[in-house]
Amino acid sequence: MSMTQEEKFIKMTTEPVQSLVGRLAVPTILSMLVTSFYNMVDTYFVGKINTSASGAVGVVFSLMAIIQAFGFMFGHGSGNFLARKLGEQKEEEAKVIANAGFVFAFSFGVIFAIVGLLNLDRLAYMLGSTDTILPYARAYMGPILIGAPWMMSSIVLNNEIRYQGNAKTAMVGIMAGAVINIGLDPLLMFVFKLGIMGAAIATVSGQVVSFVLLLLATRKAGNIRITLKKNPFAFKYLWEIVAGGLPSLFRQGLASISGILLNVVAKKVAAPAMADAVIAGMAIVSKISMSLNSAVIGFGQGFQPVCSFNFGAAKYKRVKDAFFFSVKVCAALMAVIGSLCFIFAPYIVPLFRKGDPIVAEVGAFALRAQCVTYVFGVWIILTNMLLQASGRAFGATFISSCRSGLCFIPVILILPSFLGLTGVQISQAVADMIAFFISFGGCLIFLGKLDQMAKREEEKSETTN
């Protein structure tokens, strides 16, 4: 039996935050892990072709990060916005916001796909492709670009449903697409002999399935229904949606730019005969780290609707309690995961590209360097999500920019000049530590403001009574 919006409001603003965040986090963690898993499956199967094909996955991964960045911008922006409106009990306005976020994302995805397809080879080189990687990058990139509108809009639907407190419904749509992708990968690549293009078609097929299921889900479980009748091009909300989603755009977008720079610098630092292997090794480590951090992001996505609802309802102490609960759980989890990955790094990397000792050696060292910083990354991710869900677009954008761009870009441009390949391998770990100290100070300032706001609300309540 589905809940009304009023019943959701009561649940989100009165239930103990530990159980509420935990229950909302489980489906989102599963969604993120499954999504990451099927990204890893692509890497695993493509690794069976050759090292250049593995490098192509790393090159196109930056493009997929850009597509996802815009999807998350519209999804988190509209999701945060509508959740705050639901917290203020303005349901009709929330409906218009939900529909606008979806339509803006799909329209932008169509434009993005057309521009990318018209500049395929140029785009591949911009992303860091070598001449030997190019044929594989071109074959992988084409279907991914065609799927951009469905990828972006499915991310929006997933987030809007999740921000309404229906994380399980959102999970089903995402996981169904992931299962389709995993099943089609070996079938299209090896049975139908489509090679790396088969992996891309499998990915897009999964995204389309997720899109259809999530769109149908908006008609059930008390979700806001997506319909073109609800002023889909509500441009008066566009800036608010974009501003609320900028932290996600910067986080994902700068991650893409950083990935491109990583490929370009690795290509310059490595000997010509090693370039493909170095790019492949670093691409594998990026995928592994992304998969491991997806657990924290998933937990944070369970925290965000609780934060948005309660911030909109002026229940600031619940926002703070939910944040610290999330930090404690995620830090403990990443301490265990980081330790295990540090120990077994030389055995993990070769799983994705057997028979190439350079890929294994480069990747194992880089993975160990990143394992050291996983616990500190928890604070960065959750601080960004706290600020974003509270409507602090500038602060959230700045924090999200630090790890992936403001800190990483100078590091990747400077360190390899002094340390060569080692500088490439440790660049993300060094950037993470710098970003941690910045986000730690910024978060403490905002938490202090939350205390002040909570005190004012308490005094106002006492005066009213």
N, C-alpha and C positions, 0 to 999 in steps of 0.2 A: 504494500500500500504506500503510495507516494505522499510526501509531506507537502503541506501548503508553505508558501513563503513565510507566513507568520510563524508556523511551527519550526521552520529552519532557523528563523531569527532567534527564537527562544533557546533552541538547542545550541546555537553557535555562541550565544552570549551568557549562558548560565551553566552549561555542563563543565565539569573540571577540565582544565586545559590539557592535563597530561593524557587523559583518556581520549579527549576530543582530537588532539593533534595526532596521537598514536593511531586512532582509527582512520583518520583521513590520510595519514602518511603511508600506511601499508599498501593501499592500492596504487598510490603514485610511485612508491619505491618499486613495486613490481613492474609497473609500466615503464619506468626508466631503465630498470635492469634488463627487461626483455628487449626494449628498443636498443640498448647498448649491446646486448647479446647478438641481435641480428646484424648490427654493424660489425661486430667481431666475426660473425659467420662469413660475411662478405670478405673480410680480410683473410680468413682462414682458407676459403676455397680459392680465391684469386691467387693466394700464395702458392698454390699447386701449379700455376701456369709458369711463371718465372719471376725473377727479381724485378724486372722492368714493370710487369703488371702490378706487383705489390707497390712499387713506387707510384703508379698511376692512381691507386686507391688513395694514397697520401695526398696527391695533388688535387684530386677531385673532392677529397674530404673537406678541403678549404672552401670549395664552392658550395657544398652541402651545408656547411656551417653558415654561409651567408644567407642561403635560402631559409634555414631554420631561424637565423637571427631576425629576419623580417617577420616570420611567422610568430615568433615569441614576442616581438615588439607589439604587433596587433593583438595577440592573444593575452599577454600579461597586461597590456595597457587597458584593453576593454574589460578583462576579467577583474582586475583591481578596481576599476571604475564602477562596474556594475555591482560588485560586492559591497563597496562603500555605500552605494545608493540603496541596496537592499538592507544594509545596516541602518540607514536613515529611514527605512520603510517607504522608499519612493520606487515602487515596483514598475510603474509605467515607463518611467525614465530609464530604468535598468533594461527594459525590453528593447527600447530604441538603440541603446548603446551596444547591446549584444549583437543585434542585426547589422549595425554599422561596422563593427569590428570585423565581422565575417566577410561582408561585401568588399570592404577596403582591401582586405588581405587577398582575396581571390583575384580581384582586378589587378592589384599590383603584381601578383604572381604571373598573370598572363603577359604583362609588359616585360617582366624580368626574363621570362622564357624566350620571347621573341628576340629581344636584344642579344641574349646569350647565344642562341642558335645561329644568328647572323654573324657572330664573331667567334666561332668555335676554336679554331687553331690559335688565334691571337689570345684568347682567354686562357687556353691551356699553358702557353708560354708565360703569361702573366702570373699564373698560379705556381710556377716553378718547374714546369716540365722540361726534361731534356729531350734531345732528338729521338733517343731510343724509347723513351716513355711515351712520346706523343701519340703514336697509333693507338695505344691502349687507353690513354687519357681521353682521346676523341671518342672512342667507342663507348666508354663508360659515361662520359659527360652528356652526350646527346639525349638519351632517355631520361637522365636525371633532370635536365632542363625542361623537358616536356612535362614532367611530373610536378614542376615547381608550384603551379596554382593549387593543386590538390594537397601537396605537402604543407604549404603555408596555411591554407584554410583548415586543414585537419588539426594543425597545432592550435589554431584559434578556437575551434570547437572544443577540443580537449580541455583547454584552459578555462574557457567560459563555463563549461559544465562543472569542472573541478571547483572553481571559485563560488559556485552556488551550493557547495557542500556535497556534491554527488560524485565523489572520487571513484567509487566502484564502477559507476556507469561509464565514466571517462576511461577507466582502465580497460574495460572490455573492448572498446573500440580500438584502442592502441595495440593491445595484445593480439587481437585477431589479425590485424595487419602484419604484425611481427611474425606470427606463425605462418602466414601465407608467404612472406618473404623467405623465411628459413626453409620452407618446403620447396619453393621454386628454385632456389639458388642452385643446388646440384642438378636438378632436372633440366633447367635451361642451359646451364653452363656445359654439362658433360653429356647428357643424353641427347639433347637437341643441338649440341656442339656450337653454342652461341658464344662460348668463352666469356670474356669479361663483360661483353654487352648483355649477356644473360643475367649476370649479377645485378646490373643496373635495372634491367626490366623487372627483375624480381623485387627490387627495392621499391620501384614506382608502383608495381601492382599491389604491394602491401599498403602503400600510402593511400591508394585509391579505395581499397577495401575499408581502411580506417575512416576515410572521409565519409563514405556512404553510411557506415554504421553510426558514426557520431552525429551525422546530420539527422538520421532517423531517431537517435536518442534524444534529440532536443524536443521531440514530440511526446516524450514519456517522462516518468519519474519526477514530475513537477518542475522540469527544466523550462527555461525560457525558450519559446519556439522560434526557430529561424524562419522568417518569412519576408518576402520582398514587399509585403504590405506595410511593414513597420518602418517606413522612411529609411531605407537601407543606405542612402547617401546623405546621412545626417552630418553635413560638414561642420556644423557648429560644435560637434563633439570630437572632430578629427584631431585637433591639437591636444585635447585632454587625453585621448587614447594614445596618441604618439608619444606625448610627454611621459605618460605613465609607463609606456613600454620601452622608452629610451635606454634604461639600464640593461634590459635584456638585449636590445639591439647592439649596444656597445660591448656587452660581455661576449656575445656570440660573434658579432662582426669583427671586433678586435682580435678575437681568437682566430678568426679566419685570416686576417691580415698577418697576424703573428705566425700562423702556419705557413703562409706564403713566404714570409721573410726567412723562416727556418729552412724551407726548401732551397731558397735562393742562396743563403749563406752557406748551407751544407754543401751545395753544388760547387761553390767557390773554394771552400776550405779543403774538401776532399780531392784526392787525386782523381783524374778523369775516369780511370778504370773502376774507382770505388764509388762514384757519385750516386749511381742508382741504388747501390747497397746501403749507403748512408741515409739517403732519403727514405728508403723502405724501412730501415731500422728505426728511424725517428718517427715515421708514420705509425708503425706498430705500437711504439711506446705511447704516442698520443692517444691512440684508440684504447689502449689498456687503461691509461690514467682517466680518460673520459668515462670509461665503463665503471671504474671504481668510484669516481666522484659522483656518478649518477645516483648512487645510494643516498648521498648527502643532499643532492639536489631534489631527489624524490621526497625525502623527509621534509626538506624546506618547503616543498610545494604542498605538503600536508599542513605545515605551519602557516603559510600565507593566507588562506581564506579565513583562518581563525584570527589572524592579525587584522586583516581588512575589515571583517565584520565588527570586531570589538573596537577597533580604532574609530570606525564610523559611528558606533554606539557610545563612544566616549568612555569605554571601560579600559583605561590605559594600563592598570595594574595587570589585567589578564594578558595584555599584549606582551608586557615585560616577562611575566611568568612563563608564557609559552615560548618566548625566545630562549631563555636560559635552559628550559627543559630540553629544547631541540639541540642546543649547543652541547650539553652534557652527553646526551645519547649518541650524537654523531661523532663527537670527539673520541669516545670510548670505542665505537665501531671502527673508525679509521686508524686508531692506534693498533688494533689487532690486525686489520687488513694490511696496513703499511709494513708491519713487522714481517708478516708472512711473505709478502711480495719481495721484500728486501732479501730475504733468505733464499727464495726460490727463483729470483730473477733470471739466472742463467738457464733455467729450464723452461721458463714461461715464454720468453721471446722466440726461441726456435720452433715453438708449436705453430707459429704463423708463417714461417718461411724456413723450411728444413733444407739442409744441404748448403747453406751459405754462411760460413763462419764469420764473415764481416758483419752481416746483418745481426747475428747473434751477439757478437762482441760489442758493437756500437749500442745496440738496444739494451743489453743487460746493464751496462754502466749507467746509461741515461735513466733507466727505470729505477735503479737503486737511489740515484740522486733525488728523484721526485718522491720516492717513498718517505724520505726523511721529512718532507714538508706536508704530507697529507693531513696531519692533525691540525696544523696551522691554517690550512686551506678551509677547514670547517668554519672558522670564525669569519673569514672573508666572504664565503658564500652566504652564510646566514645573516650577516650584517647587511649585505646587499639586498637580501630578500625582505628583511625587516624594514629597511628604509623605503623600498619600492612599494610594499604592501601598505605602508603608512602614508603614501602619497608624497614622499620626499623625493621627487624625481631627480633633482640636481645631485643630492648627496648619494643616492643609489647609483646614478649614472657614473659619478666620479669613482666610487668604490669598485664598481664592476669594470671600469676602464683600467684600473690600476694593475690588476693581475694579468690581464690579457694584452694590454697595450702600453699604458703610461710607464709601467715598470719593465715589461718584457721587451718592448721594442728597443729601448736604449741598451738593455743588457745583451740582446742578440746581436746588436750592431757593434758593441764594444768588446765583449769578452772574447769572441773568436779571434780578434786581432792580436790578443796577447796569449791566448791558450790554445788556439787552433781548434781542432775537432772537440777537445775536452770542453772548450767554451760553449760549443753548440750543445753538448750533452747535458751540461749543468745549468744552462740558461734559464729554463723554466723554474727550477728549484730556487735559484737566486732571486728571480723576480717574485716568486711566491712569498719569500721571507720579507722582502721590502714591502710588498702589498699588505702583509699581515700587520706590520707595525703601523702603517697608515690607517688601515681599517679599524684597528684596535682603538686608537685615539678617537676617531670619528664616531664609532659606536658608543663609547662612553659618554661623549657629549650628548648624543641623542637620547640615551637612556636617562641622563640627568633631566632632560627636558620632559620626558615622559613622566618622571616623578613629580615634577612641578605641575604638569597638566592634571595628573591624578589628584594631587592635593587641592587644586582649584575646584575640581569637580566634587570632591568630598565636602569642601567648604560650602559650595553652592547647594549641595543636597541638604546639609545641616541647616542652612539659612531657610530653605524652602519648607523644611519640616518644622 
